[in-house]
Amino acid sequence: MPPLSTFLLILSGALLIEAAAGYPPALFRAIRHPVVWMGTLIGALDRRWNDPALSFARRRWRGVAALLVLLTATSLPAAALQCTLAGSAAGLALLALLAATLPAQRSLHDHVLAVAKGLERGGLESGRAAVSMIVGRNPAALDEAGVCRAAIESLAENFSDGVTAPAFWCGMAGLPGILAYKAVNTADSMIGHRTPRHEAYGWAAARLDDWVNLPASRLSALWIVLAAAVTPGVSSRSALRAVQRDARHHRSPNAGWPEAAMAGALGLRLAGPRIYGETRVEDRWMGDGRAEAGAADLRRALRLYRRACGLQVAAVVAGAAFLF
């Protein structure tokens, strides 16, 4: 197995490449995206193995087997490729380029920025249309403050599971680590729901996703707290206080950490009661600030997010330089 310094070199390159270029639309049109390929396999296994006529226990075990197939199909070829390429500078560059397809620093920023621009230029309906691209709740039920809170919550939560978690697992295991993480995360988003079809079959994906996101959720909150210390107009002390007081009360074991940090830093209240489809979800508020948020708060959140991403990249590069 390559040393930790190799994994950090791959991660350093991946984060820098993705921040600069994202995932080019032309490439997506040509070959789609690795997550789409994973989703195709997950969907095929779901249709073939998730038989409603089977018992709850048998469907749960089939879900475990499907997750193992998915992880094997993604991580083993990546491990073989990494062992082959990691010994040369050109090989490391290629591994970094491949890993750069999986974090979402730039795309997350651009999607949230589109919500701010929509509100500023086209009013509430444009903001609702933009936020519907990144949240699952019913946009028609959101006023302007609700649109802004939803976008900021998505920014905070996806900073953890779309940026920090892929980076963490890439830093731990390189290309196989980041691919395995994205496979678990994609499986959870597709089948990890408490619905009649997926409560049993998706159990393994949901539970494993909670575990693999646990370290990144705490780390993402730390990056936000530290970034708040160097970002004008926000409060690092309030961010830390909100994390200590509110994070554990979120219905998700992980989402509350970055959401509470973001809420405290911005002086807002996030999460709380909200509507998904026609269902009202009662949840605790994160932060004790104002609930009325606007496009200016979205831009403050993005400024904080950029600094948090920058701190993460700087720490990874410094770690690679120290160990290499």
C-alpha positions in Angstrom: 0.0 0.0 0.0 1.3 3.5 -0.8 2.2 5.7 2.2 0.0 8.4 3.6 2.2 11.0 1.9 1.1 9.6 -1.5 -2.6 9.8 -0.6 -2.1 13.4 0.5 -0.3 14.3 -2.7 -3.2 12.8 -4.7 -5.7 14.7 -2.6 -3.8 17.9 -2.9 -3.8 17.7 -6.7 -7.5 16.6 -6.8 -8.7 19.5 -4.7 -6.7 22.1 -6.6 -7.8 20.7 -10.0 -11.5 20.5 -9.0 -11.5 24.0 -7.5 -10.0 25.4 -10.7 -12.0 23.5 -13.3 -14.9 21.6 -11.6 -16.3 18.9 -13.7 -16.5 20.3 -17.3 -20.0 20.2 -18.8 -18.6 18.9 -22.1 -17.0 15.9 -20.2 -20.3 15.2 -18.5 -22.2 15.2 -21.8 -19.5 12.9 -23.3 -19.2 10.3 -20.6 -21.5 11.4 -17.8 -20.0 11.2 -14.3 -18.7 8.5 -12.0 -21.6 9.0 -9.7 -24.0 8.4 -12.6 -22.2 5.1 -13.3 -22.5 4.1 -9.7 -26.2 5.0 -9.7 -26.7 2.8 -12.7 -25.3 -0.2 -10.9 -27.2 0.6 -7.7 -30.5 0.9 -9.7 -29.9 -2.4 -11.6 -29.2 -4.3 -8.3 -32.2 -2.7 -6.7 -34.5 -3.9 -9.5 -33.0 -7.4 -9.6 -32.5 -8.2 -5.9 -35.0 -6.0 -3.9 -38.0 -8.4 -4.2 -41.0 -7.1 -2.2 -42.2 -10.7 -1.8 -39.2 -11.7 0.3 -39.1 -11.4 4.1 -37.7 -8.2 5.8 -34.6 -10.1 6.9 -33.8 -11.6 3.5 -34.3 -8.2 1.8 -31.9 -6.7 4.4 -29.2 -9.3 3.6 -29.7 -8.7 -0.1 -29.1 -5.0 0.6 -25.8 -5.9 2.4 -24.8 -8.1 -0.6 -25.6 -5.3 -3.1 -23.5 -2.8 -1.1 -20.6 -5.3 -1.1 -20.9 -5.7 -4.9 -20.9 -1.9 -5.3 -17.8 -1.4 -3.1 -16.0 -4.2 -4.8 -16.8 -2.9 -8.3 -15.6 0.6 -7.4 -12.6 0.2 -5.0 -10.8 -2.9 -6.3 -10.1 -1.6 -9.9 -9.1 1.8 -8.3 -6.7 0.0 -5.9 -5.1 -1.9 -8.7 -4.7 1.3 -10.8 -3.3 3.2 -7.8 -0.7 0.5 -7.1 0.3 0.7 -10.8 0.6 4.4 -11.1 1.6 5.7 -7.7 5.3 5.2 -8.3 5.8 8.0 -10.8 5.1 11.7 -10.9 3.0 11.3 -14.1 1.1 8.5 -12.5 0.3 10.6 -9.4 -0.9 13.4 -11.6 -3.3 11.0 -13.4 -4.6 9.7 -10.1 -5.1 13.3 -8.9 -7.0 14.0 -12.1 -9.2 11.0 -11.7 -9.9 11.8 -8.0 -10.7 15.4 -8.9 -14.0 14.2 -10.5 -15.4 13.4 -7.1 -15.3 16.3 -4.7 -17.9 19.1 -5.3 -16.2 22.3 -4.1 -16.9 24.3 -7.2 -20.2 22.8 -8.3 -21.7 23.3 -4.8 -20.5 26.9 -4.7 -22.0 27.6 -8.1 -25.4 26.0 -7.3 -25.7 28.1 -4.1 -24.5 31.2 -5.9 -27.3 30.7 -8.5 -29.8 30.9 -5.7 -28.5 34.3 -4.6 -28.4 35.6 -8.2 -31.9 34.3 -8.8 -33.3 36.1 -5.8 -31.4 39.3 -6.7 -32.3 39.4 -10.4 -35.5 37.5 -10.7 -37.2 37.6 -7.3 -38.7 34.8 -5.3 -39.8 32.6 -8.2 -36.3 32.5 -9.6 -34.9 31.8 -6.2 -37.3 28.9 -5.7 -36.3 27.5 -9.1 -32.6 27.6 -8.3 -33.0 26.2 -4.8 -35.1 23.3 -6.1 -31.9 22.0 -7.8 -30.1 21.4 -4.5 -32.8 20.6 -1.9 -35.5 18.0 -1.6 -38.1 20.2 0.1 -41.1 21.7 -1.6 -39.9 25.1 -3.0 -43.5 26.4 -3.4 -43.8 26.3 0.4 -40.7 28.6 0.8 -40.7 32.4 1.2 -37.6 34.3 0.5 -36.1 33.6 3.9 -37.0 29.9 3.6 -35.2 29.8 0.2 -32.1 31.4 1.7 -32.1 29.1 4.8 -32.6 26.0 2.6 -29.7 27.0 0.4 -27.4 27.8 3.3 -28.3 24.5 5.0 -27.5 22.6 1.7 -24.2 24.5 1.5 -23.3 23.5 5.1 -24.4 19.8 4.8 -22.9 19.3 1.4 -19.6 20.9 2.5 -19.4 17.9 4.8 -20.6 15.0 2.6 -19.7 16.5 -0.8 -16.3 18.1 0.0 -14.8 17.2 3.4 -15.8 13.5 3.4 -14.5 12.7 0.0 -11.3 14.6 0.9 -11.0 12.7 4.2 -11.3 9.3 2.6 -9.0 10.2 -0.2 -6.5 11.3 2.3 -6.9 7.9 4.1 -6.7 5.6 1.1 -6.3 7.6 -2.1 -8.4 6.9 -5.2 -10.0 3.7 -3.8 -10.9 5.6 -0.6 -12.7 8.4 -2.4 -14.5 6.1 -4.8 -15.7 3.8 -2.0 -17.0 6.8 -0.1 -18.9 8.1 -3.1 -20.3 4.7 -3.7 -21.7 4.5 -0.2 -23.0 8.1 -0.3 -24.7 7.5 -3.6 -26.3 4.3 -2.4 -27.6 6.1 0.7 -29.1 8.8 -1.5 -30.9 6.2 -3.7 -31.9 3.4 -1.4 -31.2 4.5 2.1 -34.7 5.7 2.9 -37.3 4.5 5.4 -39.9 3.6 2.7 -41.8 0.3 2.3 -39.5 -0.5 -0.6 -36.1 0.4 0.9 -36.4 0.3 4.7 -34.9 -3.3 4.7 -32.9 -3.3 1.5 -31.4 0.1 2.1 -30.6 -0.4 5.8 -26.9 -1.3 5.2 -26.3 1.7 2.9 -28.0 4.1 5.4 -26.1 2.8 8.4 -22.7 2.7 6.6 -23.2 6.2 5.3 -23.8 7.5 8.8 -20.5 5.9 9.9 -18.3 7.1 7.0 -19.6 10.6 7.3 -19.0 10.9 11.0 -15.4 12.1 11.0 -16.0 14.5 8.2 -19.0 16.1 9.8 -16.9 17.0 12.8 -14.0 18.1 10.7 -16.2 20.3 8.5 -17.6 22.1 11.5 -14.0 22.7 12.6 -13.1 24.2 9.2 -16.1 26.5 9.4 -15.3 27.6 13.0 -11.7 28.3 11.9 -12.7 30.0 8.7 -15.0 32.3 10.7 -12.0 33.6 12.6 -10.6 35.0 9.4 -13.8 36.0 7.6 -15.1 39.6 8.2 -18.8 39.9 9.3 -19.1 36.5 10.9 -18.4 35.1 14.4 -16.1 32.1 15.1 -17.0 32.2 18.8 -20.8 32.0 18.0 -20.1 29.2 15.5 -18.3 27.1 18.2 -21.0 27.8 20.8 -23.8 26.7 18.4 -21.9 23.5 17.6 -21.5 22.7 21.3 -25.1 23.4 22.1 -27.1 22.4 19.0 -25.3 19.9 16.8 -26.4 16.8 18.7 -30.0 17.7 18.5 -30.3 17.5 14.7 -32.3 14.5 13.4 -29.2 13.5 11.4 -26.2 12.3 13.4 -23.9 14.2 11.1 -25.7 17.2 9.4 -26.1 19.1 12.6 -22.4 19.7 13.0 -21.7 21.9 9.9 -25.2 23.4 10.0 -24.9 24.5 13.6 -21.4 25.9 12.8 -22.7 27.8 9.8 -25.8 29.1 11.7 -23.7 30.3 14.6 -21.1 32.0 12.4 -23.7 33.9 10.4 -26.0 34.8 13.3 -28.9 32.8 11.8 -31.3 30.0 12.8 -31.1 27.0 10.4 -32.9 23.7 10.1 -36.1 23.8 12.3 -39.5 22.7 11.0 -39.7 22.3 7.2 -41.8 20.6 4.4 -40.6 17.8 2.1 -43.2 17.2 -0.6 -46.4 17.3 1.4 -44.8 16.1 4.7 -43.9 18.5 7.5 -40.7 17.5 9.3 -40.3 18.8 12.9 -36.7 19.5 13.7 -34.7 21.5 16.2 -33.3 24.9 15.2 -29.5 25.2 14.8 -28.3 28.5 16.1 -30.1 31.1 18.0 -30.0 34.1 15.6 -32.6 35.5 13.3 -34.7 33.2 11.0 -35.1 36.0 8.4 -32.3 35.4 5.9 -31.7 37.1 2.6 -29.5 37.0 -0.5 -26.8 39.0 1.3 -26.6 36.2 3.9 -26.2 33.7 1.1 -23.2 35.6 -0.1 -21.8 35.8 3.4 -22.2 32.0 3.7 -20.4 31.5 0.4 -17.6 33.8 1.5 -17.2 31.6 4.7 -17.4 28.4 2.6 -14.6 29.5 0.3 -12.4 30.2 3.2 -13.3 26.9 4.8 -12.4 25.1 1.6 -9.2 27.1 1.4 -8.2 26.1 4.9 -8.8 22.5 4.1 -6.7 22.6 1.0 -3.9 24.4 2.8 -3.9 21.8 5.6 -3.8 19.0 3.0 -0.9 20.6 1.0 1.0 21.3 4.2 0.6 17.7 5.4 1.7 16.3 2.1 4.8 18.6 2.1 5.6 17.6 5.7 5.4 13.9 5.1 6.9 13.7 1.6 
